[in-house]
Amino acid sequence: MLATSVFLSALDAFVVNVALTPIGQGVGETSLSKLSWILNGYAIVYAALLVPAGRLADRYGRKAGFLLGLSVFTVASLGAALSGNLWVLVAFRFLQAAGAAVLTPASLGLVLTTAPPAKVTRYVQIWAASGSLAAAAGPVVGGLLVEAAWQWIFLLNLPIGVVALVMAVRRLPGGRQGTDTRLPDLLGGFLLVVAIGSLALSLVQGPEWGWGAAPTVGGFAVAAAALALCLFRSTRHAVPVVDLGLLRDRVFAWANIATLLFYAAFAVQLLGLPLWLQQVWHWSAIETGLGVAPGPAMVFIASALGRRIARRVPVGVVAAMGSSLVAFGTAWIALNAGDSLSYATDILPGWLIAGVGVGLALPTMISSATAGLPRDRAATGSAIVSMAGQVGTVLGVSALVVILAASGSRFPAHTFTLAWWISAGVVALSALAALGITPRRRPAATTVR
């Protein structure tokens, strides 16, 4: 039941990406810049609240945090399904993200504290693997549900959430397992929401408003000011949103850079391919789901392979190799995709290669980020890496909107190709950054004769 947090959040992400066009048709909105807030709104709130929510769960009890987060996520899913207006839907996506931000760290904390000592590693692997399972199933499930009605992609969360709630109430231990009961910097979290939100708003609306227009420039200025204030508070607050002291660890710093770049590139692909299949090739939702599924399905297999390789090869090399495969797979799609329908030869090979690359790179980056941190700071470090990934997602989705806006409402094939080339370049930069996550070997002590 604790793996429900990862499963629901990952399933939700993959399902919504496939269903974005049908959702737009359902709520009467065709503008991609506006529809992108269904994805960006979730990622922004989740990124900003993840660390404070984890601290609050430590303060008031992880079981209480798990139950609260799962309840909010489930109720917000019902609200999203009943929404007949885009901005009402976006508001419920905010609530979903807030629930997920409480749910995720509380569930991992419960896994670590309730698992038998000999089985902690195994339980954590199961907890993490549930995300890969949702990624593999999400596109197909989303395609099937959207064929009936787009609302079903959110209604699906209700039975899963209710069953998990009942089991959690009965089986999870109560009490406070955490030792840090200080209140987190909630104002800092709000400033981070404002910073990322203003940046995303200026990026996605820039083509429409004009890059030199007052609203666009003002949005960038607000983003810069809010980020500066958030970082300033992080230097002064006892429990900051971003513990800047952790960035002194070289491995942790490079892992965050690599993760942010990787997620930005992957967000372009994860949204770009469904839009391509639906807008250019005019595939149905179920056809799109089946077309997207093979790539995510490779992640679970490749992540197991990555753990084996990492026993013999430096983790930075494993992550860089994975990112390089994603870059190669994306370049394959960019070179071969065209207006003609040739999925098996033009899309599928590159998408499978990219899926293998994701499985090698992403788990390695995230697990290696906190390997050298003190145990009492590992949970916070893990949340910061997850935050970096969500910020990267916002930047990637926003960048795709900007690129596609250059072609107007018709989304010609060459514009998607440009987006994939840019994605390949960004993930190649992630590969270079990933080389920095290999811990330095301490020089052997010299013996004086």
N, C-alpha and C positions, 0 to 999 in steps of 0.2 A: 504493500500500500504506500510506503514511503517513496517508492520509485514513481508513483503517480505524478509527482510534481514535474519531474523531467519529462515523462511521457506526455502529459497534457500540454506543457508549454511547447515542446518540439512538434507534437501533432498539430497544434494550433497554428504554428508558424508555416508548416508545409502545406496544410490545408488551405489557409488563407491566400498564400501565394498563387496556388492553382485556381482559386475561386475569385480572384480580384475582379476580373472582367464580368463574370455573372453577377457579383455583388453590385457592381456599378450599374448594370442593367436593372437590377432589382430596386435600387434606391434612386434611380433616375439621374445618375451622374456618369458622364463619360470622360471628364477631365482626369488624366492620370495624376496631375499635380495634386488634385484634391483627394483622389482615391488613395494616393500614397500615404496619407495620414492614418489609414487603417493599419498600415504596417509600422510607420514611423512613430505614431502616438504610443503604441505598445512598447516599442523598443526604447523610446526616450524615458518613459516613466519607469520601466523595469530597470534600466541602467542607473537612474538616479537614486532609486529607493532600495536597491539591492543591499548595499552596505548598511544603511540605517536600519532597514528591516531586520537584518541578521542580528544587529546589536539589540534591538527591541525584543527579539525572540529570546536572546540570552538573558535579558533582564526580567522578562515576565514569564518565561517558561517556553520551551520549544514545542511541547505538545499544544499549548494554547496558541502559539504562533502558527503551527501547522493547521490546526482546526480553523483558525481565523482566516488564514490565507486561502485555504481550500474552499471555505464557505464563500468568501468574496469572489473568488474566481468563478465558482459555479453559478452564483446568482448573477454576476455580470455577464456570463455566457447566455443566460436566459434573456437578460435585457438586450444583448446584442442581437439575438435571434428575433426579438420582437420589434426591433428598430425599423422604422420605415423611412428614416431620414439619415443622410450620411453623417452629419455631425452628432446626432444622437448615438449612432453606431460608434463613432470615434470616442465619444465620452465613455461608453461602456467598455471600449477597448482600453482606455486609461484605467478603469476599475479592474479589468482583468489583469493588467500588468501589475497593479498595486498588490493584488492577491498573490500573483506569481512571485513577486519580489519578497513577500513574507514567507510564502510556502517553500520556496526552494532552499534557502539556507537553513530553515528550521528542519526540513526533512533530512538534509545531509547531516546536520548536527545530531539528530536522533539516530541515524544510521551508525554514526561513530560512537555514540554513547550506549546504545542498546545491544549492539552486536557482540557476540562472544569474542573475546580477544583473539582467538585463533582464526576467526572467520571475518575479521574486520575488512581485510583487503578484498576478500571475495564478495562481501556485501556491497562495498563501495563500487566494485566493478559491475555488479548487477544494477545498482542505482544509476550508474553512468550509461550502461548499455541500453537502458530503456529509452534513452534519447535517440540512439541509433535505430532502435526498433520502430519508434514513431516516425523517424525520418524516412524509413523504407516504406512504411505503410501509409503515411500521410497523403502523398499525391494521389494514390489510387483511391483511398477512402474519400478524399475530398472530391475527386472526379465523380465517384458514384453518388455521393450525397447531393452534389450540386445538380446532377441530372434530375433529381426530384425537386429540390428547392434550395437556394443558397442558405436559408435559415438553418438547415440541418447540420451544417458544419459547426455551428455553435451549440445546437441542441444535443449534439453527440457528447459534449462535455458533461451534461446533466447526469445521466445514469452512472458514468464513471466517477464523477465527483461525489454523488450521494453514497454509493457503495463504499468508496474510500473513507468518507466521513464516518459512516457507521462502524467500519472496522477500526478506524483510528480511536474513536471514543472508547471502544471496548478493550482494545489491546495495547495501546501505547501507554507507557508509564507517565505519570504526571511529575510535577516538581520542576525545579530549575537546575539544569545540568551545567549551565554556564557560570563562570565566576566573575565576569565583567558586567556589572549592573549599572554602569554609567549611561546616561541618556546620550544618544548619538546626536550629531549635528543636523537636525532636521532643516534648519534654515539653509545650511550648505547644500543639502539635497534639493531644496526648492530652487536655489540658484543654479544648480547643475541642470535641472529641468528647463529653466528659462534659457540657459546658455545653449544647450543642444537644440531645444525647440526653436529658438530664434534663428540659429544657424540653418536648420533644416528649412524653416519657412522662407528665409531669404533665398536659399538655393533653389527650391522647387518653384517659387513664384517669380524668381528673377527674370526668366524669359518673358513672362507675361507683364510684369510691372516695368521692366527695363532695369538693366544692371546699374544704371546711374541714377535711378529714381529714388526719391526720398525714403519711401517705405523699405526698399531693398537695402540701401546704405544704412538706414536706421536699424534694421534688423541685425545686420552684421555688427553694428556698434553695440547694440544691446547684448549680443552674444559674447563679444569680447569683454565687455564690462562685467557681465554676470560671471563669466569664467574666471576673470581676475579676482573678483570678490570671493568666489568659491575657493580658489587656491589660497587666497589670503587667510580665510577662515581655517583652512586646512592646516596652516602653520601655527594657528593659535588655539584651536579647539582641542579638548582632551580626547574626543572620539570623533575625528574628522571623517567626512565622506571618502576622501582620498588620503590615505596615510602616506604623505610624501616621503617619510623616512624609509619606507620600503623600497622606493625607487633608487636608493643608494646601492641596493643589491643589483649587480650588473646583470645577472641572469634574469631576475624578475623584471627589470626595466626593458631588456630586449624582448622578453616574452610578451609583454604588453604591446610593444610596438608591432611585433610580428602578428599578434592576434588581431589587433585593430586593422592592420592592412589586409590580413587574410579575410576577415569578415566583410570588409568593404568590397573586396573583389568578389567574394562568394555571393553577397547580396545582389550584385548586378546579375550574376548568372541565375540565381534562384528565382528572381522575378523576371529576368529578361527572357529565359527560355519559355515559360508558360505564355508570356505575352506574344512572343514570336510565333509559337504554335497556334495560338488563337487569333492573333491579329493578321499575320502574314499568310499562314497556311490554312486558316479558318477551321482548325480542329475543334471538336466538341470538348466539353469539360472532362469527360471520361477518357477520351483519346489523349488529351493533354496530360491527365494524371498518369496514364500508362506510359506516356512518352517520357515523363520526368522521373518516374520511379526507379529505373535501372541505376542511375547515378547514386542516389542516396542508399540504395540497397547494397552497394559496394562498400559503404563506409564501415559497416559492422565487421565485414570480413577483413578489410584492410587494417582496421584498428587492432584486431587480434594479431595480424601479421606484424604490425608496427611494434607491438610489445616484444615480440620475439627478436626482431632486428635490433631493437634498442639494447639488448643484452650484449651485443657484440660491436655495435656501431655507436658513436657519440650521438646523444639525443638531438643535438643541433643539426647534425647531418641528416638524421631521419626526418626531422621536421622540414628542413630545406629541400630534401628529396621529394617529400610529399607536395610541398608548395610548387616545386618545379613541374611535377606531373600535372597539377591543376593548371599551371600556365600553359603547358604543352596541349592538354586536352581542350582548353579554351581557344588556343590558337588554331587547333584543328577545326573547331566549329566555325571560327571566324573565316578561315580559308575556304571552307567547303559549303557553308550554308548559302542557299540562294532562294529565289522565288519558287523554284520547282520542288516538288515533293519527293525527297530522297532521304528520309530519316535514317534508314538502316546504314547508309554509307557516309552521309554527311554529318549527322548529329550523333548517332549512338556511339561510335568508337571514341570520339572525343569526350563525350559525357561519361562513359565508363572509366576512361583514364582519369578524368577529373574526380570521379567518385573515389577511386583508389587513393588519389592524392589527398583528398580531404580526410580519409580514414587514417592515413599515415601522419599527416601534419597536425590536425587540430587537437586530437587527444594528447599528442606529445607536447605541444606548446602549453596546453593548460596544466597538464600534470607536472611538467618540468618547472613551471613558473614558481611554484611554492616549495620545491624540493629542498632548497637551501635556506628557507626561512625558519625562524624559531617556531615550535609547535603552537605557542600561544598566539602567533600572528598568521598562521597558515590559513585559517578560515577567512580572515579579513583579506589576505592576499588573493585567495581564490575568488572572492567576490569582486575584487578590483579587476582581475583578469576578465571575469565575465562581463563586468561593466565596459571594459575596453571593447569587447566583442560586440556589445549592443550599440555602442557609439559608432563602431565601424559599420554596422548594419544600417544605421540611419544615414551615414555618409554615402554608402553604396547605393541605397534606394534613391536618395536625393540626386546623386550624380546621374543615375540612369534616367530619372525624370528630366533632368536638364538636357541630356544627350538626345533623348527622343523628342523633346520639345523643339529641337532645332529643325525637325522635319515636318512639324505641324501635326495634324490629327491623323494622317495616313500611315505613319510609322513605316516608311519604306525599308526594304531589306538592308540597304547599305548603312542605315543608321544603327541598326542592331549590330551589324558587323563592327562598326566603329566602337560601340559599347563593349563588345567582347574583346577587341584589341586592347582597349584601355584596361579592362579587367585583367587580362593576361599580364599587362605591364605592372599593375599594382601587386598582383600575387607573386610576380617575380621579385619585386622589392621585398615582399614578405619573406621569400626564401633567403634573401641576403641577411635580413634581420634575424631570421631563425638561427643562423650560424652562431649568433651570440649567446644562445641559451645553453650551450655546452659549458658546464662548470669548469673553471680552470683547475688544472692539477697543481697541487702544492709541490714546490720543488723538494726533492728528496734531501734529507739532512746529510751534510758532508761529514765524513769521519776524519778527525785529526789524528794523524799517526805521530 
